[in-house]
Amino acid sequence: MDRDEYPPAMFQEGGQGASVKHINSRDSRGAGACIGAQCRELSNGTKIQIEVVD
């Protein structure tokens, strides 16, 4: 199990006050890699919107 946070720590809103839960390591690392790949070419300070769907 890995600790996973929302909003992600890589964003300004992440960190202190974030929701942290233990989830399956494979899910956590896969989601992190997916978000990282999508944001790789963005400049620091670029605003994005994350839509959470169930």
Buried (B, 14 or more C-beta within 10 A) or exposed (E): EEEBBBBBEEBEEEEEEBEEEEEEEEEBEEEBEEBEEEEEEEEEEEEEEEEEEE
